[in-house]
Amino acid sequence: MFQKSGVFLVNKPSGITSNDLIQKIKKKFDLKKIGHAGTLDPLASGLMVVLVNQATKISNYLLSSDKSYIVTMKLFLQTDSQDITGKIVEEEEYKKISKSLVKEILNKYDGYIYDQYPPMYSAVKIEGKKLYEYARNNQEISITPRTVTIKKCNLIDFNQKQGTIKLFVNSSKGTYIRSLVTDIAKGLGTSATVLELERIGSGNFELNQAKNIEEIQESDLLSMYDSLMQNEHDLIEYHKIKDIKQGRAINLPGINVPLIFIIDDNKEVIAVYKHIAHDLYKCQRGLWEESPWETLSEAERDNKNG
C-alpha cells in the first residue's frame, strides 16, 4: 500500500466524472485515503488537485483557492444541464450580436461580485438531497444563491458566424461556470450553454504541472509542505513536537496571521493552528497519521487549549 502523503496534479479528460478519476488514482497506487480540492463536471477537462493519505486533511485549505478556466459558450442554445451534454430545452434562431456588445457585457463581470444561482444539475445539497436528484425527478425546489467573485472575465475569441464565445475566467471558490455562461447570455439578450470547459489553474497550481492518469508516477507526488508553500500558506518550524501532538495552545510572537501550519525538523506538516489573541494560537487540526486531535469537537479543543 502507498504510504506517502501529498498532492497529485492530474489532467482530467473530458467524459469522465471526478469520482471516476479519483477511483482510478486510488486503484493505481493502492491508496488508503484519497480526496480532492475541487471537482469538475464530466464535460470539463483540466486540472484536478488530488489529495493522498494525510493530505486529505488539508482539503479545505486548498479548496478555498481561486480557480481559472478556459470556457467556450455556444449562443442561442439552452440545455437542461447548461452544458452541451444536456437535453435541448430551447433553440433560438441566429441573430447578429456585435463584438462591442460582447465586450461590454464581459466588462461588467470583470471584477464583479454577485449572487449566483447554482445549476439544477449540480451536487449542491438542499434538505439532504442533491439538486440533480430534484432535477431528475422533475421536482421544484427553492434555491438560495451564493455570493461569488468573478475576478477576471476576458474575451479570447468571438466567432460571430458560429455563435461561440471563448473566455478566460478567474473566479472565487464555489463559482459555477455553467451559471456564469447563462448569466452572460442573458446580458446579451439570448441563451447559451457550455460547449467546452477546461480548468487551467487552482490557486497557484497550474495545468502545465499536471499529468494524465496513465502517465502519473509516484515521483510526481508533491509533499504537503511543497503544496502549501506553492499556494503561499504560512508555515513555521516548531520544535516542541510533544506540545503540538497534545494539542496545546502555543505562543508564536510576531507572527500575526489567521492560520499557520506547523512543521517539524524534517519539513513534515503536522498541524494547523488558529490565531486566538495577541501571540496565542490554538490547534485547529492535527495532520499526522491517526491524529486523535481531529476527532475532538470545538468545545473539547477549547477545553484542552484552555
Buried (B, 14 or more C-beta within 10 A) or exposed (E): EBEBBBBBBBBBEBEBEBEBBBBBBBEBBEBBBBBBBBBBBBBBBBBBBBBBBBBBBBBEBBBBBBBBBBBBBBBBBBBBBBBBBBEEEEEBEEEEBEEEBBEEBBEBBBEBEBEBBBBBBBEBEBEEEBBBBBBEEEEEEEBEEBEBBBBBBBBEEBEBEEBBBBBBBBBBBBBBBBBBBBBBBEBBEBBBBBBBBBBBBBBEBBBEBBEEBEEBEEEBBBBBBBBBBBBEBBBBEBEEBEBBBEBEBBEBEEEEEEBBBBBBEEEBBBBBBBBEEEEBBBBBBBBBEEBEBBEBEEEEBEEBBE
